[in-house]
Amino acid sequence: MNIGTAAEKSGLPPKTIRYYEDIGLLRPDRAGNGYRDYSTADVHRLKFLQRSRSLGFSVEECRQLLSLYGDRERESAEVKALAETKLAEIDRKLAELAELRAALSHLVEACHGDHRPDCPIIDGLAGHRH
């Protein structure tokens, strides 16, 4: 199938598919005319990549996951370890976001939001404390 059909079936734009090919995550066959010829297996790999990326896995982590996906001798412990590492990273980011939210919320609550020029938000961003 051509890249347009593969894009439609995988839910990924052709540009992303070409990128995945350029970085070696996908190696479609070439038809006699030189055009890419995507197989059903390629579409499955693209869907796998799309779902992996949507869960926050990096391109390199996707490369590892694809390798494990294609390895019928793999141990599920390897896959679980990658997922647990990603989960810990997400938890860390959530904690950082909660801290950022609390700090910004404090600044917003301290600001009167009226016609006066004094503004705790600006002061806080400038590093001044009252």
PALUMTI-146786 format. One line per field, with one value per residue: residue number from 1; residue in one letter; x, y, z of N, C-alpha, C in turn. Coordinates in steps of 0.05 Angstrom, whole numbers, plus 5000, padded with zeros to 4 digits. Layout:
# PALUMTI-146786
lumke: (NUM,...)
vose: (a,...)
n.px: (X,...)
n.py: (Y,...)
n.pz: (Z,...)
ca.px: (X,...)
ca.py: (Y,...)
ca.pz: (Z,...)
c.px: (X,...)
c.py: (Y,...)
c.pz: (Z,...)
***
This chain:
# PALUMTI-146786
lumke: (1,2,3,4,5,6,7,8,9,10,11,12,13,14,15,16,17,18,19,20,21,22,23,24,25,26,27,28,29,30,31,32,33,34,35,36,37,38,39,40,41,42,43,44,45,46,47,48,49,50,51,52,53,54,55,56,57,58,59,60,61,62,63,64,65,66,67,68,69,70,71,72,73,74,75,76,77,78,79,80,81,82,83,84,85,86,87,88,89,90,91,92,93,94,95,96,97,98,99,100,101,102,103,104,105,106,107,108,109,110,111,112,113,114,115,116,117,118,119,120,121,122,123,124,125,126,127,128,129,130)
vose: (m,n,i,g,t,a,a,e,k,s,g,l,p,p,k,t,i,r,y,y,e,d,i,g,l,l,r,p,d,r,a,g,n,g,y,r,d,y,s,t,a,d,v,h,r,l,k,f,l,q,r,s,r,s,l,g,f,s,v,e,e,c,r,q,l,l,s,l,y,g,d,r,e,r,e,s,a,e,v,k,a,l,a,e,t,k,l,a,e,i,d,r,k,l,a,e,l,a,e,l,r,a,a,l,s,h,l,v,e,a,c,h,g,d,h,r,p,d,c,p,i,i,d,g,l,a,g,h,r,h)
n.px: (5017,5008,5038,4998,4953,4974,4981,4928,4907,4939,4934,4971,5006,5033,5083,5104,5109,5148,5189,5197,5215,5263,5294,5300,5261,5224,5220,5199,5183,5206,5171,5171,5174,5201,5174,5152,5127,5081,5067,5017,5039,5075,5038,5017,5062,5067,5020,5031,5075,5050,5014,5051,5081,5040,5034,5076,5127,5194,5228,5273,5260,5216,5241,5267,5222,5197,5235,5231,5178,5180,5209,5201,5222,5227,5229,5176,5189,5228,5199,5162,5197,5214,5165,5153,5195,5181,5132,5148,5176,5134,5105,5142,5143,5089,5090,5126,5095,5052,5078,5092,5041,5021,5056,5046,4991,4992,5016,4977,4934,4954,4953,4919,4893,4873,4868,4915,4987,5023,5042,5040,5050,5084,5126,5140,5157,5200,5233,5229,5210,5156)
n.py: (4976,5047,5107,5143,5111,5079,5118,5133,5085,5078,5123,5163,5221,5227,5253,5241,5186,5183,5206,5167,5127,5149,5151,5099,5068,5043,5003,5001,4961,4971,4986,4963,5010,5043,5069,5074,5015,4996,4947,4906,4891,4934,4975,4958,4964,5019,5036,5015,5047,5097,5092,5082,5129,5164,5151,5174,5154,5161,5170,5137,5101,5079,5053,5012,4986,4969,4933,4894,4881,4854,4810,4746,4716,4747,4772,4787,4817,4853,4889,4907,4933,4977,5003,5014,5049,5092,5105,5123,5168,5199,5206,5237,5283,5299,5312,5356,5391,5399,5427,5473,5492,5503,5544,5585,5591,5613,5663,5685,5688,5725,5772,5832,5847,5896,5967,5986,5994,5959,5891,5827,5783,5799,5817,5768,5738,5769,5756,5782,5787,5797)
n.pz: (5000,4990,5018,5033,5043,5083,5122,5131,5152,5197,5227,5229,5205,5138,5139,5189,5185,5145,5173,5214,5182,5163,5210,5220,5246,5218,5160,5102,5044,4977,4919,4850,4821,4853,4894,4962,4994,5035,5083,5116,5165,5172,5180,5229,5261,5258,5283,5334,5347,5347,5391,5431,5432,5446,5498,5520,5512,5491,5427,5426,5467,5444,5402,5431,5452,5405,5387,5427,5418,5370,5384,5398,5438,5480,5548,5591,5634,5618,5587,5624,5659,5628,5623,5676,5689,5656,5679,5730,5714,5694,5742,5770,5738,5745,5799,5797,5766,5801,5842,5813,5801,5852,5868,5830,5838,5890,5880,5846,5881,5917,5888,5878,5832,5812,5797,5816,5812,5838,5840,5861,5829,5787,5819,5844,5799,5786,5827,5875,5943,5989)
ca.px: (5000,5023,5040,4972,4937,4986,4976,4900,4903,4954,4927,4995,5011,5055,5109,5113,5116,5174,5209,5202,5232,5289,5309,5303,5241,5207,5235,5180,5194,5203,5158,5188,5177,5217,5157,5149,5105,5076,5053,5000,5057,5084,5016,5016,5085,5061,5000,5046,5091,5031,5005,5074,5087,5018,5038,5099,5153,5211,5234,5292,5246,5200,5259,5270,5197,5194,5253,5218,5153,5188,5225,5183,5236,5230,5217,5158,5202,5241,5178,5152,5217,5212,5140,5156,5212,5165,5112,5163,5182,5108,5099,5160,5133,5065,5098,5136,5073,5037,5093,5089,5014,5019,5071,5031,4966,4999,5020,4951,4917,4965,4950,4892,4881,4858,4880,4941,5010,5037,5032,5056,5058,5108,5147,5148,5172,5226,5249,5226,5190,5145)
ca.py: (5000,5072,5121,5155,5090,5071,5140,5132,5062,5080,5148,5180,5235,5217,5265,5226,5160,5186,5210,5142,5112,5162,5145,5070,5053,5029,4998,4990,4952,4989,4974,4964,5038,5058,5080,5058,4997,4989,4922,4905,4891,4961,4990,4949,4977,5048,5038,5010,5072,5119,5087,5085,5158,5177,5145,5189,5141,5175,5155,5115,5081,5065,5034,4989,4972,4955,4910,4874,4873,4835,4788,4727,4704,4768,4768,4809,4833,4875,4908,4919,4952,5001,5017,5024,5073,5114,5112,5138,5194,5213,5214,5259,5307,5308,5326,5382,5408,5406,5448,5497,5502,5515,5570,5604,5596,5631,5689,5695,5695,5749,5796,5845,5848,5921,5988,5994,5982,5938,5865,5806,5764,5811,5816,5740,5731,5783,5746,5799,5776,5816)
ca.pz: (5000,4989,5044,5040,5054,5109,5140,5138,5169,5222,5241,5230,5180,5121,5147,5212,5174,5132,5195,5227,5163,5163,5234,5222,5261,5198,5135,5083,5019,4954,4895,4826,4812,4873,4915,4986,4993,5063,5088,5139,5188,5175,5193,5257,5274,5260,5305,5358,5352,5354,5418,5449,5433,5460,5527,5529,5507,5472,5403,5433,5482,5424,5388,5449,5453,5379,5387,5444,5404,5349,5395,5411,5460,5501,5575,5597,5655,5604,5578,5649,5670,5612,5630,5704,5687,5644,5699,5750,5702,5694,5769,5776,5724,5758,5824,5790,5758,5825,5855,5797,5804,5879,5868,5814,5852,5912,5868,5836,5904,5930,5871,5880,5805,5809,5782,5827,5797,5852,5832,5872,5808,5775,5840,5847,5775,5787,5849,5899,5962,6008)
c.px: (5018,5023,5014,4954,4948,4981,4947,4895,4917,4946,4950,4997,5034,5082,5121,5123,5144,5196,5217,5220,5260,5306,5310,5283,5223,5223,5216,5195,5191,5191,5178,5193,5192,5201,5157,5125,5101,5059,5034,5017,5069,5063,5014,5038,5079,5040,5013,5062,5073,5022,5027,5081,5065,5020,5063,5126,5168,5216,5253,5278,5227,5217,5263,5245,5191,5211,5242,5193,5159,5202,5206,5196,5239,5219,5200,5170,5216,5221,5167,5171,5217,5187,5141,5173,5197,5144,5125,5169,5156,5101,5116,5150,5107,5071,5109,5114,5056,5051,5090,5062,5010,5033,5056,5005,4970,5002,4994,4934,4927,4960,4921,4878,4864,4874,4908,4964,5025,5025,5050,5065,5083,5131,5158,5165,5199,5243,5248,5204,5181,5138)
c.py: (5025,5086,5134,5135,5081,5093,5138,5109,5064,5103,5167,5196,5224,5228,5249,5198,5162,5191,5184,5124,5123,5155,5115,5055,5037,5026,4985,4980,4974,4974,4976,4992,5055,5070,5062,5040,4986,4965,4926,4905,4919,4978,4983,4963,5007,5053,5034,5035,5094,5116,5091,5114,5173,5172,5159,5177,5157,5158,5132,5093,5065,5045,5009,4972,4957,4931,4887,4863,4851,4811,4769,4712,4724,4759,4792,4827,4857,4897,4922,4939,4978,5017,5029,5049,5097,5123,5130,5166,5211,5223,5237,5285,5317,5322,5354,5401,5416,5428,5474,5509,5515,5542,5591,5611,5616,5659,5701,5704,5720,5775,5806,5846,5873,5941,5996,5980,5960,5911,5844,5785,5773,5809,5788,5731,5744,5774,5763,5786,5799,5802)
c.pz: (5000,5016,5052,5053,5081,5130,5150,5157,5196,5239,5244,5204,5164,5130,5170,5203,5161,5152,5208,5208,5164,5187,5239,5239,5243,5173,5115,5058,4998,4931,4872,4816,4832,4896,4939,4984,5022,5065,5112,5165,5193,5189,5222,5273,5278,5282,5332,5366,5361,5383,5438,5454,5449,5490,5537,5525,5486,5447,5409,5449,5463,5408,5405,5449,5427,5377,5404,5431,5383,5359,5410,5434,5483,5528,5581,5619,5642,5597,5603,5660,5655,5620,5658,5705,5677,5665,5721,5740,5701,5721,5778,5763,5736,5784,5818,5781,5781,5840,5839,5800,5831,5880,5853,5827,5875,5902,5858,5860,5918,5914,5874,5853,5801,5794,5792,5812,5811,5846,5842,5851,5795,5794,5843,5823,5775,5810,5874,5917,5981,6033)
***
